Amino acid sequence: VFDRAALSAPPYRSSARAGACPADACLRLRPVRLSGRAWRGEPDTCAQPGALVGSGVPFSSCSKRIGQRISTLHIRKTSMAALGFVNSSPAIGSLRESASAVAQTNTAPFAGADVPVGTSCFSSLGAICAASGLAAVGLASGKKQRKAKTTVVSTRQFVARHALDQSSRDEDLSLDEDPSDLLACSRRGLAVVQGAAAGAPRMRSLPTSVRNSGGIDQWNMKHADLKRLKVMLDGMCLATTVDEALEEVHAIMSLGRNFWAYAYMRTLYSKKPDVYYGTLLAKPATLLPVVYTPTVGEACQKFGKLPFQRRGCYISLNERGNIKSVLEEYAAAELTQGPDGRYLCDCIVFSDGGRILGLGDLGTWGMGIPIGKLDLYAACAGVNPHRTIPVIIDVGCSDAAGNSDKVVVRDNELYTGMKQDRKKHTSEAGTVVNSAYYGTNSLIGEFMQAAADVFGKQCLLQFEDFNSNDAFPLLAEYRDKFLTYNDDIQGSAAVAVAALMGSIKLRKPACKDLVGELGSQTFLFHGAGSAKLGTLKLLSQEAGVPKSKLFVTNSSGVIWRTKHGNEGSFRNGEQKEFAQVGKPWYYTSTLVDAIDNIKPSCVIGAVGVNPGCFDQKVVDALVRVNGSERPSLFALSNPRDKAEITARDAYTWSNGRVIYVSGTAFEPVEVAGKTFAPGQVNNVYIFPGVSFGAIQCQGRSIPERFFLVAAEAV
């Protein structure tokens, strides 16, 4: 617990005491015991006003933006749980180091900045996630939220919580302990457990084809390739400690193919989950790109070609009416129970595999995304991974024409899900949607209610990688009924807006009102998927950018509508909302013509199916219409080979003029003797912090305002 006197004081203000508090006078927390969803601790010294409570860092060491957001949002006791998040940067190191990195670069590295070489995009990840979580929870603290039952103190050693829960020892783990020593408790002979009932039999929560084969072992033995691969991977993965695991995975990565490293890490998780997380936290800059983007795209395309493992719950259309039983079966096998007998689950990330990254419909093979997402929840926010569930909703899968690389998924003999096409219909809005998700018999509605019944209304339910036509109406239907949000829409929007504000800061270093300055920019969005429409909504509805400054294209050109909206080139209500009134003469012309006429200061690409579409003519036009100002050029499509333009082409063709940002990391580029380190717009800077905050304050819903606040903090 925090110092009660400090907690009862008025909200902390940074302006009066900024720079006046030495770091050693800040509240420093010593973990003494682990319980529930978070660490608890006790103060070593008293908190001083003006300090970032729990961080050991005075505001003077943090970026002013973060400090101002904390002050403005009046973080009270109800949000103190989030302050422990900042106590350490779990994926990188101390917040002191992370905040210093942010201050030295004067901008977050991901935000399109020309970051000095050697400043990793991960160097300030802990501080960034902390800021977004703090800001969002601080916003919630002004509302009537239920208080968190525990106060988070440290997240770096969360993998050991079960060990200390099981132990009667009162041994302390140092907050300054090296990440590679995360398993110190295990090395002292304390057992780390995954779940009390781990290993219990499962059938209904397995994917259809695996269940029909008789179970996991039978499925792997049935297919010769899977059988042999399992033997190979088990033989490769012999590590029993973090150090040994690092040696093994580095040896595999030396071959230059991270897919095999991904397969190794999945095997490591299945054998020793505690070592898995310790390894991930020991080398996050190296291993997060292995377990998630960019490697996870290829992993999902080949997910069924790897030996099947028990992690992940599959909810089939055939289980309609019985979803609660499916969740209970999975919980009995993989989770622990609380004192009241309820299974402990803080968060579920669920997808139907309908739009995996920019790859299209991969069905149940898309399980790699919920798994990877929850790994980042754990590594970057300290969410207890043993109180989370990755879920795939299986209502069928398209044939090879339904994914961008024309991979044979559904008709592959190793496909794990239902070997049938999705049943769809045309909605009242004129869009083609999955029929199973709507009406009184909605599979999504049943799933979300079942999750609330089994785990409680405070369980966070995060939508992930649904097709845009389903993503928006489903979010609108359930966002006020459950604790839920869609990261593709809202998280992507927040980090994109943060990057846009970062690019403004590069152009106008003296600007103090970045949100207000957004209204003076002109934006051209090339692509109208869920992420970009979400960004448009956040800019318009929360940041106050006039719709006359927002332009968006689809495959037909700049989207338009008639005055009454009865005609136009829009394809759904979300596109119609941001359609220009009146058909522009350059409607069917090239992107260059659109740039010449719109004269955007920012061009944001997220087409997904047209890599390289930002050619030299596009870059030349963008530089030309902006005169002496530096324009922003965002290439956000994932994975890397889907990017609209590479960093090298963007910097070379513009002679270093553009502020370039990509969805997947690119290497630094040297132009005319100057080195440019491209920024990366990655949701990881948003969703761990926002989700952590929502979990800790046990919120009832997540309003749109959260995401602008998080963007400002980042």
VOBA-732183 format. One line per 8 residues: number of its first residue (from 1); their letters; for each residue x, y, z of C-alpha. Coordinates in Angstrom, 2 decimals. Example, Ala and Ser with C-alpha at 12.3 -4.5 7.8 and 13.67 -1.06 7.14 Angstrom:
1> as> 12.30,-4.50,7.80; 13.67,-1.06,7.14
This chain:
1> vfdraals> 0.00,0.00,0.00; 1.02,3.58,-0.49; 1.67,6.04,2.31; -1.83,6.77,3.63; -0.98,10.38,4.45; 0.13,10.92,0.91; -3.00,9.28,-0.43; -5.24,11.53,1.64
9> appyrssa> -3.53,14.69,0.37; -4.99,16.78,-2.47; -4.27,15.71,-6.05; -0.62,15.99,-6.94; 0.37,19.10,-8.86; 3.52,19.16,-10.93; 3.72,22.84,-11.73; 4.46,24.15,-8.24
17> ragacpad> 7.22,21.73,-7.37; 8.57,20.65,-10.76; 12.26,20.08,-10.41; 12.23,20.69,-6.67; 12.05,17.10,-5.53; 15.23,15.01,-5.52; 14.80,11.50,-6.77; 15.79,9.94,-3.46
25> aclrlrpv> 12.90,11.74,-1.73; 10.28,10.22,-3.99; 8.13,7.37,-2.84; 10.02,4.19,-3.53; 8.23,0.93,-3.12; 9.49,-2.37,-1.87; 7.52,-5.45,-2.89; 6.74,-7.58,0.13
33> rlsgrawr> 4.05,-9.97,-0.95; 2.13,-10.85,-4.06; -1.59,-11.25,-4.33; -4.37,-11.15,-6.88; -3.97,-9.27,-10.11; -1.17,-6.98,-8.96; 1.80,-6.37,-6.71; 1.38,-4.83,-3.30
41> gepdtcaq> 4.12,-3.01,-1.50; 5.06,-0.64,1.28; 6.82,2.73,1.17; 10.49,2.98,2.01; 10.33,6.77,2.23; 7.64,9.41,2.22; 6.21,10.78,-0.97; 6.97,14.36,-1.82
49> pgalvgsg> 4.53,16.63,-3.67; 5.59,17.17,-7.23; 7.06,13.70,-7.61; 5.75,11.01,-9.86; 4.52,8.83,-7.06; 5.96,5.37,-7.02; 8.48,6.04,-9.75; 11.53,7.31,-7.95
57> vpfsscsk> 11.57,10.05,-10.58; 10.86,13.76,-10.06; 8.76,15.47,-12.67; 11.84,17.32,-13.83; 13.19,14.03,-15.11; 10.05,13.27,-17.07; 8.80,14.93,-20.20; 6.68,17.96,-19.38
65> rigqrist> 3.83,16.52,-21.41; 3.52,13.52,-19.11; 3.74,15.64,-15.98; 1.16,18.11,-17.22; -1.28,15.34,-18.09; -0.93,13.84,-14.63; -1.50,17.23,-13.00; -4.43,18.13,-15.22
73> lhirktsm> -6.20,14.85,-14.72; -6.07,15.01,-10.91; -5.10,11.42,-10.24; -6.73,10.41,-6.97; -6.74,7.32,-4.85; -9.02,5.46,-7.23; -6.30,5.58,-9.86; -3.33,4.96,-7.58
81> aalgfvns> -3.27,1.38,-8.79; -1.92,2.65,-12.08; 0.92,4.52,-10.41; 2.65,1.27,-9.64; 2.77,0.70,-13.37; 5.26,3.55,-13.54; 7.32,2.15,-10.70; 9.40,0.35,-13.26
89> spaigslr> 9.49,-0.04,-17.00; 8.95,-3.78,-17.15; 10.05,-4.29,-20.71; 13.01,-1.96,-20.74; 14.37,-0.87,-17.37; 13.62,1.88,-14.93; 11.26,4.70,-15.74; 14.08,7.04,-14.86
97> esasavaq> 16.06,5.76,-17.86; 13.02,5.69,-20.11; 11.87,9.18,-19.18; 15.38,10.43,-19.73; 15.38,8.93,-23.21; 12.11,10.69,-23.98; 13.41,14.00,-22.64; 16.68,13.77,-24.57
105> tntapfag> 15.00,13.12,-27.89; 12.34,15.78,-27.15; 9.80,13.49,-28.73; 8.68,9.89,-28.51; 10.84,7.85,-30.92; 7.84,6.24,-32.59; 6.22,9.52,-33.50; 7.95,10.18,-36.76
113> advpvgts> 10.94,11.82,-35.15; 14.38,11.91,-36.64; 15.69,10.09,-33.60; 19.43,9.97,-32.96; 20.87,6.66,-34.04; 21.15,4.28,-31.12; 17.88,5.39,-29.56; 15.79,2.25,-29.81
121> cfsslgai> 12.08,2.48,-30.46; 11.76,0.38,-27.32; 13.97,2.63,-25.18; 11.03,4.63,-23.85; 8.37,1.96,-24.17; 7.87,1.57,-20.45; 7.47,5.29,-19.90; 5.16,5.65,-22.89
129> caasglaa> 2.87,2.79,-21.85; 2.96,4.08,-18.30; 1.96,7.54,-19.42; -0.94,6.29,-21.53; -2.19,4.07,-18.72; -1.80,6.80,-16.12; -3.56,9.37,-18.23; -6.47,7.10,-19.06
137> vglasgkk> -6.94,5.95,-15.49; -6.56,9.50,-14.28; -9.49,10.42,-16.47; -11.50,7.61,-14.96; -10.67,8.73,-11.44; -12.97,11.71,-11.76; -15.89,9.35,-12.24; -17.59,6.99,-9.84
145> qrkakttv> -15.40,4.01,-10.46; -14.97,1.16,-8.04; -11.65,1.28,-6.25; -9.04,-1.26,-7.16; -8.69,-3.89,-4.49; -4.91,-3.85,-4.73; -2.26,-1.27,-5.51; 0.28,-2.14,-8.14
153> vstrqfva> 3.85,-1.61,-7.11; 6.08,-3.50,-9.49; 5.47,-5.35,-12.71; 8.90,-6.66,-13.60; 8.64,-9.65,-11.32; 5.02,-10.57,-12.01; 6.08,-14.00,-13.26; 7.02,-14.89,-9.71
161> rhaldqss> 3.74,-13.89,-8.06; 2.38,-17.40,-7.81; 5.61,-18.61,-6.28; 5.46,-16.04,-3.50; 1.76,-16.68,-3.01; 2.61,-20.30,-2.37; 5.50,-19.50,-0.08; 5.37,-18.57,3.58
169> rdedlsld> 8.68,-16.76,3.24; 8.74,-13.00,3.57; 11.64,-12.56,1.18; 11.86,-9.40,-0.87; 12.79,-9.01,-4.50; 14.73,-5.87,-5.30; 13.07,-3.46,-7.71; 16.47,-2.95,-9.25
177> edpsdlla> 16.95,-6.64,-9.95; 18.19,-7.30,-13.45; 15.44,-8.55,-15.83; 17.50,-11.63,-16.56; 17.10,-12.49,-12.87; 13.31,-12.43,-12.97; 13.25,-16.02,-11.87; 15.22,-15.33,-8.72
185> csrrglav> 12.45,-16.84,-6.67; 12.62,-20.03,-8.71; 16.37,-20.13,-8.27; 15.79,-19.97,-4.52; 13.74,-23.11,-4.79; 10.24,-21.63,-4.96; 7.84,-23.27,-7.35; 6.22,-21.18,-10.07
193> vqgaaaga> 2.87,-22.51,-11.17; 0.81,-21.74,-14.23; -2.55,-22.63,-12.80; -3.95,-24.90,-10.16; -5.76,-27.06,-12.64; -3.35,-26.89,-15.57; -3.51,-30.12,-17.51; -7.22,-30.79,-16.98
201> prmrslpt> -8.85,-32.41,-20.03; -10.36,-30.16,-22.69; -12.50,-30.90,-25.71; -15.21,-28.30,-26.24; -12.76,-25.40,-26.09; -10.54,-26.91,-28.78; -10.94,-26.03,-32.47; -13.34,-28.27,-34.36
209> svrnsggi> -10.84,-30.35,-36.36; -8.61,-30.93,-33.34; -11.58,-31.96,-31.23; -12.85,-34.30,-33.93; -9.46,-36.02,-34.04; -9.74,-36.88,-30.36; -7.71,-34.10,-28.75; -4.38,-32.30,-28.92
217> dqwnmkha> -2.05,-35.30,-28.75; -4.10,-37.24,-31.26; -4.09,-34.31,-33.68; -0.32,-33.92,-33.49; 0.26,-37.66,-33.85; -2.21,-37.95,-36.71; -0.19,-35.72,-39.04; 3.33,-36.87,-39.85
225> dlkrlkvm> 4.75,-33.37,-40.28; 3.35,-32.18,-36.96; 4.61,-35.29,-35.20; 8.14,-34.81,-36.52; 8.15,-31.05,-35.90; 7.10,-31.58,-32.31; 10.04,-33.90,-31.75; 12.37,-31.38,-33.39
233> ldgmclat> 11.08,-28.38,-31.43; 11.11,-30.26,-28.14; 14.70,-31.21,-28.86; 15.62,-27.59,-29.62; 13.95,-26.26,-26.50; 15.83,-27.72,-23.54; 16.21,-24.57,-21.43; 15.24,-24.61,-17.78
241> tvdealee> 16.47,-21.08,-16.96; 16.24,-17.67,-18.57; 19.94,-17.63,-19.40; 19.72,-20.99,-21.14; 16.62,-19.90,-23.08; 18.36,-16.73,-24.24; 21.30,-18.77,-25.50; 19.00,-21.13,-27.40
249> vhaimslg> 16.80,-18.48,-29.00; 19.80,-16.33,-29.97; 21.38,-19.35,-31.67; 18.20,-19.88,-33.68; 17.96,-16.20,-34.58; 21.56,-16.22,-35.81; 20.26,-18.19,-38.80; 18.35,-15.10,-39.85
257> rnfwayay> 14.83,-16.51,-39.80; 12.68,-15.28,-36.94; 9.83,-17.65,-37.74; 11.85,-20.48,-36.21; 12.52,-18.30,-33.19; 8.75,-17.79,-32.95; 8.22,-21.56,-33.02; 10.87,-21.95,-30.33
265> mrtlyskk> 9.25,-19.35,-28.07; 5.83,-21.00,-28.42; 7.42,-24.32,-27.45; 9.16,-22.68,-24.50; 5.83,-21.31,-23.29; 4.19,-24.73,-23.47; 7.01,-26.30,-21.46; 7.96,-23.54,-18.99
273> pdvyygtl> 5.75,-20.45,-19.06; 7.66,-18.79,-16.22; 10.94,-19.10,-18.11; 9.17,-17.87,-21.25; 8.10,-14.59,-19.66; 11.41,-14.14,-17.90; 13.17,-14.53,-21.25; 10.81,-12.11,-22.95
281> lakpatll> 11.38,-9.47,-20.29; 15.14,-9.99,-20.28; 15.49,-9.01,-23.96; 12.29,-7.24,-25.02; 13.80,-5.22,-27.88; 15.01,-8.48,-29.41; 12.13,-10.81,-28.61; 8.95,-8.71,-28.82
289> pvvytptv> 9.38,-8.51,-32.62; 9.66,-12.30,-32.58; 6.51,-13.08,-30.60; 4.46,-10.30,-32.21; 4.86,-8.00,-35.21; 6.46,-8.38,-37.66; 6.95,-12.15,-37.23; 3.40,-12.94,-36.10
297> geacqkfg> 2.01,-12.30,-39.59; 3.97,-15.18,-41.09; 3.27,-17.22,-37.97; -0.48,-16.89,-38.47; -0.20,-17.91,-42.11; 1.53,-21.09,-40.92; -0.06,-21.45,-37.49; -1.69,-24.80,-38.23
305> klpfqrrg> 1.54,-26.13,-39.68; 3.13,-25.96,-36.25; 2.35,-28.58,-33.58; -0.89,-27.65,-31.83; -0.49,-26.43,-28.25; -3.03,-26.04,-25.48; -2.90,-22.26,-25.08; -6.02,-20.56,-26.43
313> cyislner> -9.78,-21.06,-26.26; -11.75,-21.74,-29.44; -15.48,-21.01,-29.55; -17.18,-22.68,-32.48; -20.45,-21.68,-34.08; -21.59,-25.20,-33.26; -21.40,-24.31,-29.55; -24.03,-21.57,-29.83
321> gniksvle> -26.15,-21.76,-26.71; -23.32,-23.44,-24.76; -20.56,-20.84,-24.79; -20.62,-20.44,-21.02; -19.78,-24.14,-20.69; -16.92,-23.76,-23.18; -15.39,-20.93,-21.15; -15.87,-22.88,-17.92
329> eyaaaelt> -14.09,-25.88,-19.41; -11.13,-23.76,-20.49; -11.03,-21.97,-17.14; -11.05,-25.26,-15.23; -8.06,-26.45,-17.24; -6.00,-23.27,-17.45; -6.99,-20.79,-14.72; -7.11,-20.68,-10.93
337> qgpdgryl> -10.09,-19.95,-8.71; -10.52,-17.14,-6.23; -11.80,-17.50,-2.67; -15.37,-17.16,-3.94; -14.89,-20.05,-6.37; -14.95,-17.81,-9.44; -12.24,-18.39,-12.01; -9.77,-15.51,-12.11
345> cdcivfsd> -9.57,-13.78,-15.48; -8.78,-10.10,-15.91; -8.72,-9.89,-19.68; -9.77,-11.72,-22.85; -8.48,-10.77,-26.29; -10.79,-12.27,-28.90; -10.80,-12.37,-32.69; -12.58,-14.23,-35.46
353> ggrilglg> -9.46,-14.24,-37.65; -11.39,-12.34,-40.32; -8.81,-9.62,-40.93; -5.43,-10.59,-39.57; -3.14,-7.56,-39.92; -3.14,-6.79,-43.65; -3.31,-10.48,-44.54; -7.05,-11.09,-44.66
361> dlgtwgmg> -9.11,-14.05,-43.46; -7.02,-16.74,-41.74; -9.77,-18.20,-39.54; -8.57,-20.17,-36.53; -4.97,-19.85,-37.68; -5.33,-16.25,-36.52; -4.93,-17.40,-32.90; -1.37,-16.09,-33.07
369> ipigkldl> -2.73,-12.56,-32.77; -4.65,-12.89,-29.44; -1.75,-14.89,-28.00; 0.82,-12.33,-29.08; -1.33,-9.45,-27.91; -1.58,-10.89,-24.42; 2.17,-11.47,-24.33; 2.56,-7.73,-24.85
377> yaacagvn> -0.04,-7.06,-22.13; 2.22,-9.02,-19.79; 5.61,-7.76,-20.95; 4.71,-4.09,-21.36; 2.05,-3.55,-18.70; 2.54,-6.29,-16.14; -0.90,-7.85,-16.61; -0.84,-11.30,-15.02
385> phrtipvi> -0.65,-13.64,-18.05; -2.15,-16.50,-16.07; -5.33,-14.48,-15.66; -5.89,-13.91,-19.36; -7.47,-15.89,-22.20; -6.77,-15.67,-25.94; -9.96,-16.55,-27.83; -10.87,-17.30,-31.44
393> idvgcsda> -14.52,-17.14,-32.49; -14.86,-19.74,-35.25; -17.74,-19.18,-37.67; -15.93,-20.48,-40.74; -13.20,-19.21,-43.03; -12.96,-17.91,-46.58; -11.09,-19.82,-49.26; -7.68,-18.72,-50.53
401> agnsdkvv> -9.24,-15.75,-52.33; -10.14,-14.29,-48.94; -6.54,-13.51,-47.93; -4.05,-11.20,-49.57; -1.34,-13.78,-50.28; -3.83,-16.42,-51.48; -2.62,-18.88,-48.87; -4.61,-22.12,-48.73
409> vrdnelyt> -5.90,-22.06,-45.17; -9.41,-23.48,-44.83; -8.81,-26.24,-47.39; -5.47,-27.24,-45.92; -5.48,-30.65,-44.23; -3.89,-28.98,-41.19; -6.61,-26.35,-40.80; -7.83,-26.62,-37.22
417> gmkqdrkk> -11.22,-24.92,-37.45; -14.57,-25.44,-39.14; -14.01,-26.26,-42.81; -16.86,-24.18,-44.11; -17.31,-20.71,-45.53; -18.63,-17.85,-43.43; -22.35,-17.28,-43.71; -22.89,-13.61,-44.51
425> htseagtv> -25.68,-11.23,-45.39; -26.09,-7.61,-46.44; -26.88,-5.37,-43.50; -29.31,-2.47,-43.44; -26.30,-0.20,-43.95; -25.53,-2.04,-47.19; -22.43,-3.82,-45.95; -21.67,-7.53,-46.05
433> vnsayygt> -21.39,-8.88,-42.49; -21.14,-12.20,-40.66; -24.71,-13.33,-40.02; -23.85,-15.16,-36.78; -22.96,-11.89,-35.03; -26.33,-10.16,-35.23; -29.90,-10.53,-34.04; -31.32,-12.03,-30.89
441> nsligefm> -29.18,-15.14,-31.35; -25.90,-13.21,-31.73; -22.84,-15.37,-31.11; -20.83,-12.31,-30.04; -23.53,-11.22,-27.61; -23.70,-14.69,-26.09; -19.91,-14.85,-25.78; -19.61,-11.48,-24.06
449> qaaadvfg> -22.42,-12.21,-21.63; -20.99,-15.64,-20.89; -17.58,-14.10,-20.16; -19.18,-11.60,-17.78; -21.14,-14.39,-16.05; -18.10,-16.64,-15.61; -15.42,-14.05,-14.81; -17.35,-10.97,-13.72
457> kqcllqfe> -18.32,-7.72,-15.41; -14.88,-6.27,-14.64; -13.22,-8.68,-17.09; -11.88,-6.68,-20.04; -13.03,-7.99,-23.43; -10.88,-6.65,-26.26; -11.99,-6.99,-29.90; -9.12,-7.80,-32.26
465> dfnsndaf> -8.82,-8.16,-36.05; -12.48,-8.33,-37.03; -13.42,-7.27,-40.55; -14.24,-3.54,-40.67; -17.86,-4.19,-41.66; -18.32,-6.10,-38.41; -15.89,-4.17,-36.20; -17.76,-0.86,-36.09
473> pllaeyrd> -21.32,-2.09,-35.48; -20.18,-4.65,-32.90; -18.22,-2.02,-30.98; -21.20,0.34,-31.07; -23.50,-2.43,-29.84; -21.45,-3.58,-26.86; -19.14,-0.76,-25.75; -21.58,0.53,-23.13
481> kfltyndd> -22.75,-2.92,-22.02; -19.36,-4.45,-21.20; -15.82,-3.36,-20.40; -14.61,-3.52,-23.98; -12.86,-1.72,-26.81; -11.51,-2.47,-30.27; -7.77,-1.94,-30.52; -7.78,-1.91,-34.33
489> iqgsaava> -10.16,1.04,-34.29; -9.39,2.88,-31.06; -5.86,1.84,-30.14; -4.63,2.36,-33.70; -6.35,5.74,-33.75; -4.71,6.82,-30.51; -1.16,5.95,-31.55; -1.67,7.49,-35.00
497> vaalmgsi> -2.92,10.74,-33.46; 0.02,10.67,-31.05; 2.36,10.36,-34.03; 0.60,13.23,-35.81; 1.11,15.41,-32.75; 4.74,14.28,-32.64; 5.23,15.35,-36.25; 3.72,18.76,-35.44
505> klrkpack> 6.22,19.06,-32.61; 9.04,18.45,-35.08; 7.74,21.15,-37.41; 6.86,23.59,-34.63; 9.01,22.89,-31.55; 7.56,25.86,-29.68; 3.95,24.69,-30.05; 2.25,24.23,-26.67
513> dlvgelgs> -1.22,23.17,-27.86; -0.65,20.14,-30.05; -4.30,19.08,-30.03; -5.38,22.54,-31.09; -2.73,22.63,-33.81; -4.17,19.45,-35.32; -7.09,21.56,-36.50; -4.81,23.64,-38.72
521> qtflfhga> -3.49,20.58,-40.59; -5.00,18.95,-43.67; -5.09,15.15,-43.67; -5.39,12.73,-46.58; -6.03,9.11,-45.55; -5.26,6.66,-48.32; -7.35,3.64,-47.35; -10.60,3.44,-45.40
529> gsaklgtl> -10.19,0.42,-43.14; -11.16,0.24,-39.48; -7.89,1.71,-38.19; -8.03,4.80,-40.38; -11.74,5.36,-39.84; -11.06,5.13,-36.12; -8.35,7.78,-36.47; -10.72,10.02,-38.41
537> kllsqeag> -13.32,9.68,-35.66; -10.81,10.50,-32.93; -9.54,13.55,-34.81; -13.04,14.80,-35.53; -15.01,13.92,-32.42; -12.39,14.35,-29.69; -9.63,16.56,-31.12; -12.08,18.90,-32.86
545> vpksklfv> -10.54,18.75,-36.34; -13.10,20.07,-38.89; -14.32,17.42,-41.34; -13.43,19.82,-44.14; -9.80,19.10,-43.21; -10.24,15.32,-43.36; -10.09,13.48,-46.70; -10.15,9.72,-47.19
553> tnssgviw> -9.92,7.41,-50.19; -11.17,3.95,-51.04; -10.45,1.93,-54.18; -12.52,4.38,-56.24; -10.70,7.53,-55.16; -11.52,10.31,-52.72; -14.77,9.34,-50.97; -17.68,11.70,-51.66
561> rtkhgneg> -21.42,11.95,-51.14; -24.26,14.13,-52.27; -25.62,16.80,-49.96; -28.43,14.53,-48.78; -26.20,11.46,-48.64; -28.34,9.32,-50.91; -25.52,8.87,-53.44; -21.76,8.68,-53.31
569> sfrngeqk> -18.70,6.44,-53.36; -18.93,5.39,-49.69; -19.37,1.72,-48.81; -20.60,1.93,-45.25; -21.88,4.45,-42.77; -18.42,5.07,-41.34; -17.03,6.03,-44.76; -20.11,8.13,-45.47
577> efaqvgkp> -19.52,10.16,-42.30; -16.21,11.44,-43.69; -17.16,11.68,-47.35; -16.66,15.03,-49.04; -19.90,16.74,-50.06; -20.01,16.85,-53.82; -18.12,14.75,-56.34; -14.59,16.18,-56.83
585> wyytstlv> -13.36,16.43,-60.39; -10.27,14.44,-59.45; -12.42,11.64,-57.97; -11.17,8.87,-60.30; -7.77,10.43,-60.95; -4.45,9.45,-59.43; -3.28,9.96,-55.86; -0.93,12.63,-57.21
593> daidnikp> -3.91,14.63,-58.53; -5.61,14.32,-55.14; -2.49,15.64,-53.40; -2.15,18.51,-55.87; -5.73,19.60,-55.21; -6.16,18.82,-51.50; -2.66,20.01,-50.55; -2.42,17.82,-47.43
601> scvigavg> 0.23,18.39,-44.79; -0.12,14.75,-43.75; -0.69,11.69,-45.94; -1.55,8.52,-44.02; -1.49,5.23,-45.89; -3.08,2.03,-44.65; -4.24,0.29,-47.79; -2.94,-3.16,-46.89
609> vnpgcfdq> -3.24,-4.59,-50.41; -1.16,-2.21,-52.50; 2.45,-2.17,-51.28; 4.64,0.51,-52.82; 1.70,2.70,-53.85; 3.50,5.80,-52.53; 5.88,6.07,-55.50; 8.29,8.89,-56.26
617> kvvdalvr> 5.59,10.95,-57.99; 3.52,10.86,-54.81; 6.48,11.92,-52.67; 7.42,14.70,-55.09; 3.85,16.02,-55.08; 3.64,15.98,-51.29; 6.91,17.88,-50.90; 5.91,20.35,-53.62
625> vngserps> 2.52,21.35,-52.16; 4.01,21.90,-48.70; 6.62,24.41,-49.80; 9.12,25.07,-47.02; 7.21,22.98,-44.45; 8.08,19.34,-43.77; 5.12,17.09,-44.64; 4.29,13.88,-42.81
633> lfalsnpr> 4.15,10.57,-44.69; 2.78,7.55,-42.83; 3.04,4.03,-44.28; 1.09,2.02,-41.72; 0.20,-1.23,-43.49; 1.49,-4.41,-41.86; 3.45,-6.59,-42.18; 6.56,-4.94,-43.55
641> dkaeitar> 6.19,-6.15,-47.13; 2.76,-4.48,-47.31; 4.10,-0.99,-46.54; 3.05,1.78,-48.92; 6.65,3.00,-49.08; 9.93,2.02,-47.45; 11.91,4.33,-45.23; 14.80,4.42,-47.69
649> daytwsng> 12.60,5.49,-50.60; 10.74,8.09,-48.50; 13.91,9.77,-47.23; 15.87,9.43,-50.47; 13.15,10.71,-52.81; 12.35,13.64,-50.53; 16.01,14.35,-49.69; 15.12,13.95,-46.01
657> rviyvsgt> 12.21,16.42,-46.15; 9.36,14.11,-45.13; 8.65,13.06,-41.58; 8.31,9.34,-42.15; 6.46,6.83,-40.00; 5.78,3.14,-40.64; 3.61,0.45,-39.11; 6.55,-1.96,-38.97
665> afepveva> 10.05,-0.92,-37.99; 12.59,0.00,-40.67; 16.34,0.49,-40.31; 17.94,3.98,-40.15; 18.67,5.64,-43.48; 21.52,8.00,-44.33; 20.79,10.81,-46.79; 23.24,13.60,-47.65
673> gktfapgq> 25.38,12.82,-44.63; 22.47,12.86,-42.18; 21.04,9.74,-40.55; 17.28,9.38,-40.17; 15.83,6.80,-37.79; 12.24,6.17,-38.95; 9.50,6.18,-36.37; 7.08,3.31,-35.83
681> vnnvyifp> 3.38,3.72,-35.15; 2.69,0.63,-33.08; -0.35,0.05,-30.89; 1.93,-1.37,-28.22; 2.44,2.20,-27.01; -1.29,2.43,-26.26; -3.13,-0.81,-25.58; -1.04,-2.22,-22.70
689> gvsfgaiq> -1.39,0.99,-20.67; -5.04,1.60,-21.47; -5.98,-2.02,-20.78; -3.95,-2.12,-17.59; -5.69,1.02,-16.39; -9.14,-0.35,-17.22; -8.37,-3.58,-15.38; -6.93,-1.92,-12.30
697> cqgrsipe> -9.71,0.61,-11.77; -12.30,-2.11,-12.53; -14.06,0.19,-14.95; -17.52,-0.38,-16.34; -16.82,1.01,-19.81; -14.07,2.73,-21.79; -15.16,6.07,-23.28; -13.66,7.46,-26.47
705> rfflvaae> -12.06,10.29,-24.51; -9.63,7.77,-22.99; -7.86,7.38,-26.31; -7.20,11.05,-26.93; -5.89,11.38,-23.37; -3.62,8.38,-23.96; -2.46,9.87,-27.27; -1.58,13.14,-25.55
713> av> 0.36,11.31,-22.85; 2.32,9.35,-25.46
